[in-house]
Amino acid sequence: MSAPEILQFVTAVDCYPNVSVAYRILLTVPVTVASAEKSFSKLKLLKNCLRSTMLQDRLNGLAMCSIEKDILDNIDFDIVINDFASRN
């Protein structure tokens, strides 16, 4: 059985609540570690000696664009430009 199947079984049986909590923690740790590693590797690519003078806000924005590239690919830039132009 895989870990999610074991969690479903332990939750359905409901006789060991501490085991259920332990499996939930076990299943969330790899996701948080992987996302942190991804963020730091992207940050290392962005922050090199040539870009060490950039401010924190700009670095945060570039890092978010680089990390969430799949979301950024789906954005229609014409809508964003028109929205920005209408606000000024």
CYANA upper distance limits for C-alpha pairs under 8 A (distance plus 0.5 A):
  1 MET  CA      5 GLU  CA      6.55
  1 MET  CA      6 ILE  CA      6.89
  2 SER  CA      6 ILE  CA      6.77
  3 ALA  CA      7 LEU  CA      6.70
  3 ALA  CA     23 TYR  CA      7.97
  3 ALA  CA     27 LEU  CA      7.81
  4 PRO  CA      8 GLN  CA      6.74
  4 PRO  CA     27 LEU  CA      8.09
  5 GLU  CA      9 PHE  CA      6.70
  6 ILE  CA     10 VAL  CA      6.58
  7 LEU  CA     11 THR  CA      6.48
  7 LEU  CA     20 SER  CA      6.76
  7 LEU  CA     23 TYR  CA      6.56
  7 LEU  CA     24 ARG  CA      7.78
  8 GLN  CA     12 ALA  CA      6.51
  9 PHE  CA     13 VAL  CA      6.63
 10 VAL  CA     14 ASP  CA      6.49
 10 VAL  CA     15 CYS  CA      7.97
 10 VAL  CA     16 TYR  CA      7.54
 10 VAL  CA     19 VAL  CA      7.77
 10 VAL  CA     20 SER  CA      6.49
 11 THR  CA     17 PRO  CA      8.25
 11 THR  CA     20 SER  CA      6.63
 16 TYR  CA     20 SER  CA      7.17
 17 PRO  CA     21 VAL  CA      6.94
 18 ASN  CA     22 ALA  CA      6.65
 19 VAL  CA     23 TYR  CA      6.68
 20 SER  CA     24 ARG  CA      6.78
 21 VAL  CA     25 ILE  CA      6.81
 22 ALA  CA     26 LEU  CA      6.59
 23 TYR  CA     27 LEU  CA      6.56
 24 ARG  CA     28 THR  CA      6.85
 25 ILE  CA     29 VAL  CA      6.76
 26 LEU  CA     30 PRO  CA      8.18
 27 LEU  CA     31 VAL  CA      8.20
 28 THR  CA     32 THR  CA      6.98
 29 VAL  CA     33 VAL  CA      6.67
 30 PRO  CA     34 ALA  CA      6.46
 31 VAL  CA     35 SER  CA      6.65
 32 THR  CA     36 ALA  CA      6.69
 33 VAL  CA     37 GLU  CA      6.65
 34 ALA  CA     38 LYS  CA      6.61
 35 SER  CA     39 SER  CA      6.66
 36 ALA  CA     40 PHE  CA      6.70
 37 GLU  CA     41 SER  CA      6.61
 38 LYS  CA     42 LYS  CA      6.71
 38 LYS  CA     67 ILE  CA      7.92
 39 SER  CA     43 LEU  CA      6.57
 39 SER  CA     63 ALA  CA      8.19
 39 SER  CA     67 ILE  CA      6.89
 40 PHE  CA     44 LYS  CA      6.59
 41 SER  CA     45 LEU  CA      6.96
 42 LYS  CA     46 LEU  CA      6.81
 42 LYS  CA     63 ALA  CA      7.28
 42 LYS  CA     66 SER  CA      7.34
 42 LYS  CA     67 ILE  CA      7.15
 43 LEU  CA     47 LYS  CA      6.39
 43 LEU  CA     63 ALA  CA      6.61
 44 LYS  CA     48 ASN  CA      7.43
 46 LEU  CA     51 ARG  CA      8.04
 46 LEU  CA     59 LEU  CA      8.27
 46 LEU  CA     62 LEU  CA      8.15
 46 LEU  CA     63 ALA  CA      7.61
 47 LYS  CA     51 ARG  CA      6.30
 47 LYS  CA     52 SER  CA      6.71
 47 LYS  CA     59 LEU  CA      8.32
 48 ASN  CA     52 SER  CA      6.57
 54 MET  CA     58 ARG  CA      7.12
 54 MET  CA     59 LEU  CA      7.14
 55 LEU  CA     59 LEU  CA      6.83
 56 GLN  CA     60 ASN  CA      6.54
 57 ASP  CA     61 GLY  CA      6.74
 58 ARG  CA     62 LEU  CA      6.68
 59 LEU  CA     63 ALA  CA      6.49
 60 ASN  CA     64 MET  CA      6.63
 61 GLY  CA     65 CYS  CA      6.74
 62 LEU  CA     66 SER  CA      6.62
 63 ALA  CA     67 ILE  CA      6.47
 64 MET  CA     68 GLU  CA      6.33
 65 CYS  CA     69 LYS  CA      6.27
 65 CYS  CA     72 LEU  CA      7.21
 68 GLU  CA     72 LEU  CA      6.88
 69 LYS  CA     73 ASP  CA      6.60
 70 ASP  CA     74 ASN  CA      7.50
 71 ILE  CA     75 ILE  CA      7.54
 76 ASP  CA     80 VAL  CA      7.33
 77 PHE  CA     81 ILE  CA      6.56
 78 ASP  CA     82 ASN  CA      6.57
 79 ILE  CA     83 ASP  CA      6.54
 80 VAL  CA     84 PHE  CA      6.62
 81 ILE  CA     85 ALA  CA      6.53
 82 ASN  CA     86 SER  CA      6.57
 83 ASP  CA     87 ARG  CA      7.00
 84 PHE  CA     88 ASN  CA      7.42
